[in-house]
Structures are given as structure tokens and as C-alpha cells.
């Protein structure tokens, strides 16, 4: 008999537990108003009448836009042991093939959905985990239909007495929904409540912003899973490291039920969380859908994450003026992210009441209110004096060019002059003839650091200056004037590039393989094809390089792989990332399915992508991903170089210039001839690609370069 279930609504990956409840004098849950298992990603942990305790695991959302998924492969067999965090399966989402980790430890009792099953809806049960291996046999004939059926609750069942993490019905409390912290990103394990957007007693509508949560990726808005009234905020603002599934607030269906939860606590909800020493109720305005007392209904729009790695953004330009009509999907602004300048579309229709952040503002944190939209044009005037502070942005200051200096441009230190200080003895270490007595090491160190030995008094014999005297002198003994220099503000893209390059060099075991290829035949074929195209297209050497690299990947597929910590992922398609230099830094747009495309198609893709990259108009799907990267500096006259691997890829090819050399030729009367030689260097991740494999790939690549007609086979 079941009195109630605990639900987590939108909590992708948080367990919903059903337990048997003892009989009491009167039933409680006969007419509860919260729907059962309404949201995707819910897992049911049930004690059904005929089955042992088990966890029926549902398909979670592995990306924010995922609605359905395909099980590419199961990584655990039935009966196998499962440890929390192990990879259960590889799931194809709307973005990529991703690893899905086990939510709990136990044993795999039943795989409900076989490999290859497509279009599985979120929340559909896909497997069953049990705590003991002896329980596995009980699920031999268990099916997905059985897992999807709700557990019935007899009319005589009593009040719920288990732990409360969803719809809890203790004997002394009205019907309520104890809402747990959800996973707002696939990798989120804990979160911090930055601010509550609803006060206790306030009305909540399904889809309203409940709170702003700092995840491992960004600050995100968390929407209400149900409509009702906010009875209790269990966790105060600022609480850090809240585990997923921990109850954080309570929603009740009627406003008259709020008073019953005045003394309700997180402990009563059976889930302790760490909170700051001081706590307080939320007093800020809503950064989402706000209906403040003194203002008309309005939408305070916060800066969203326009790429998965975006942490801050810069407003390059507003495309809508205050007072103008806005239609959902219209371009509100052009935002510079860590990757590119992207168009940001309006989330709602209405009228632009206020631009809270001016153009050019840099380093705006995600979740900061940037503008206000109202449903009626007559409401615009009410926001004439509305500010970012009114919208709750005071907790996250942003830099405004009109009022504050750019934080990324620190003031230059004043040029230092040769001056004495109290830390430097006034008596110079020189004889009457002006000779300075100092050790060789002291002289060398002084020359490197700009210290004037004439300003020092030595501590050695007869006042001889030693190394320790130079290092202890400090800036007061520096004679060299500070060089004339300026500062260059770092764009978001440049900062991310720097961080990723350092991470790549520090964590990936690089090694390098170089070869030279005779490209006489390639040059001849290029000239002949360009002549035949008659201005329709002009093929470049790089187009041939991309095609040759893609075909070599099919010959040696081990190179078309990436390191995934616990396994190596080998890709079936060859998506070539092409390094493009832009004013803001390097970006790598992708030529998808390069092995299947002709030279003209590759040429068109590269030209279009390069133009969009330099204009900052690349979309995330055009530069995120890729299985192999090519960086070509040959057009700049660079003979050869080594490139840094673009993780999680396993290799990057550095292409140098083509130069003419004399090579032996028995068929020539002179015994030699002039040949065009190209030098390329392959950087490999030794965890994925061994030296012999890299050499095999280069051999196949060189064959295609030297015999371009082989690309037709």
C-alpha cells in the first residue's frame, strides 16, 4: 500500500522514492493535486508488492534541448555490478553521442530498452537497478510497461511517513510538494542558490523562475515545476554545495496552507544541506517574470548562456531601442561570447521598456538582468527610471564604459627613477677610482634585473657586493626606466583560448611526427581543375589537404578518435576543424563529413565558414565538435611548425609552406630536377594514437597528396 510518492519534477537524475506507509485512521492522499511523474528524467525507487526494492531508471536530459534519445550501446550487462558514476550507456542526443552515468550503486537487474532503440522520450524507464545481487532474478520477466505503471494507492492507505523529497504528506501537514534541487546541466553534481525569485507566501505559476542557481557551468534560472504558493524556503540564499535531490523549498496548492509550514525545516524534509552562518529571506526583485507592487507586469530578461562554455558576455550592440515592439525570435542584441559574436533572440513578445546595460559593457555575468520587456506599450513609461539595481543586479556588478573603468586594463605603474630608499645603504661599494667590487654572480643578476650596483653597499669582505645584496635591493635600486607600454584588453574568446591551450599542453602527452611530400602532381591537378571550373570556384592547396586528411582518417580510423578518461571514442564520420585567425583570436569552424564531399564543396564550406568566423557570426554548431584539426600557416611562408592539440581531439596537423628543391632524377639529363616539397607535422595524443599509428596515417596522407587522383578511388 502506498500513501504518496516523492517527486522531483524537473529534477533530471534525482530519485523519486516510493515506500509502503503504515495504516492510520484516515486516508490522506486520495485527492492530491500534484500530478504523478509529470516531468522527464524522474526515476522511481519502489517497493512494489511483488518485487524487491529497486530503482527504475528513466532516460534523463543530457542536453538542455534534448527531448528524445537513442541508446547506442549499453556499457553494463544484466546482473553486472554498477557503481555510482559508472557509464551505464552511450546515448545519442540531439547534439552528440554522450555518456550517461549511473545515478546509484547496485546491480543491473533489467535492461528495459535494447541497444539501437530510437526516439526514446525523456522520463521513459530504460533499466532497473537493485541494491543486492540476489534481487536480480526477480526481474527476469519485468518489462518497460510494468516500470511505467504508477503504483496504486488503496483508499485505506494512511499518511506518508518516509523521507520527504517530493510530494510528502506527514500526518500534521497539509498536502505539499517538497521541491528538490535539480540537475541544470549534464555534469552538475552540486549547486549554489544565488537568489530566490519568489518570496514565502508568494504565488507560483508553473514555469515561473523560482531561483537563480550557480551550477558547475554558469548561473542559470530554475523554473517552477508546479503551480501553487511558496510555503517555505528551506535553504537560504548563498548556500553553497547543495547536493542534487536535496529539498530546497516547499510549494502548496492553496494559500491557506502556507501558515502550516512556518516552522518547517530542511531537517523535517529529511535532507540536511550546508548553509551559511547567517541566513535571511530573499528580498531582491525577481530577475525573471516579475510582478512588483509598484510596477506593471514585466519580464526582466537576464543574459543567457549562448555557448556551453560561456561564463560572461559583452553587449556589442542593441538591435532594439527602448519603446520599440519586440516579437519572440527577433534579434535583441549581438553578444560577444567566449567563442564569437552571436545574435541573441527575444524570449518573449512585447515592448522594450528599458535597456539596463548599455552597448559596450564588458564581462557581464550570466544571469545578470540586461533589459526589461513589457506586454503593453502603455507600460513602457513606468520604467523610465528603472535600473539594473532595481532588477536585482546589484549582487553582480558589471563594467559600464560610460561610468566605470574597464577592469581588464589595470593602471600602468609609474616609471621608477634611480632613487635611494631606507632599504638601500647610502654608501656605494666603490673605491675612490669608481670601481665597483662585486662578485660575478652579483654582476650578472644586477644586469638581468636592472639593479644599479653603485647604489648598493656590499656585505662581503671590504664591502664587496654579493648575490644576496642584489636580490635584497628591491625596486629602489633599479635604474632602468620602465619601458613604454600599453595594455590590450582580453576578449572573452582570447581568455578561453589561453585557458584551453594551457590545459592542453599540461594534460595531454603530445608527441610530433613530420614528413615531406612532393606536391608536383597536386599542383598540376589544381591548375587543371581551376581551369576547368572557369571562375566558378578557385580550389586552394588547403582544400586538397582537407580532403587528403579526411580520406587518410578512413584508412587509419584510430586517428579519428578522442580520449574520454575511461575509454577511447572512435568516430564514424570525419569532421575536420579548420583553424581560422580572427581579430579576437583563433577559432576552428568545422567541415562536416569531409570524407564524403568533393573539392568544390569543401572549398565553398571553408570560404563561407572563414567569412562568418571573421565577422563573428558563427553559430555554436558550426565550431563546436570536430574530430581532427588542420592548421595551415604555409601561406605566411612558415616552413614547418608544431601545433597544440584541440581537446578532446587526438591529433592536429600543422601544414607548412611549399618550397622548390632540387631532387635526384635519373630521367633528367642533368640527373636532378626541381620539385615542390611540402612539410607537415602531426601532433598526437599518445594516450590515443601510438607512434606507429601516427606514422601509418602520415603515410596514407602523403600518398593522397603525391597522387591526388587516388582521392577519386
Order of alpha helices (4+ residues) and beta strands (2+ residues): beta-beta-beta-beta-beta-beta-beta-beta-beta-beta-alpha-beta-beta-beta-beta-beta-beta-beta-beta-beta-beta-beta-beta-beta-beta-beta-beta-beta-beta-alpha-alpha-alpha-beta-alpha-alpha-beta-beta-beta-beta-alpha-alpha-beta-beta-beta-alpha
